[in-house]
Amino acid sequence: MMNQSLLMQDENYRNLPTTYLILILPTDPLGLDQYRYDTTWSTKGFKYDPLHIGQKFLLLNASGTKGKITPRLHEFFDLMGGKINTNDSFIQKLQKKRTELMLLER
């Protein structure tokens, strides 16, 4: 479904552009304490991508401690874990929007 609009009828799968599926997870799916796991499409029985689909799967682990991530992503992971940096401009915007929505609900 993700690539449905990217491929015309009878067009070869090799013509698909590389697409990314990003999963942001609160816990470590592989237990290796990495912030990020990069994986690619695989077809059972093949050591490579025989369809040349070029899909990439990116698993982001909010509870990780190993690897390099941007400060902004680190702050997002902290937010997922309940740690709120009230000095961050993005967090301030979120809090303001939340307050506005709460006032509208009354």
Summary of the structure (lengths in Angstrom):
residues: 106
radius of gyration: 19.2
end to end distance: 39.3
largest distance: 57.5
contacts: 222
relative contact order: 0.16
helix: 31%
strand: 20%
